[in-house]
Amino acid sequence: MLLCRRKNKLEFGFSLIEMIVCLFLLSIFFLLFPRLHFIEMENKQSKGLNDWEWDVYLGQIP
């Protein structure tokens, strides 16, 4: 946190610009993270397992 001096009193906290920059960086991270396929965090077997679980779920709905 940053310290800033106003009216002879110390106040600490985040400024509006810092909060906007932080939210902007977080939003860019969460928008780009699903598109980063070069990391290969999911493999083909887990994807097939998810399809199987989806089929079981749909089979339970009348």
Secondary structure, 3 states (H helix, E strand, C coil): CEEEEECCEEEEECCHHHHHHHHHHHHHHHHHHHHCHHHCCCCHHHHHHHHHHHHHHHHHCC
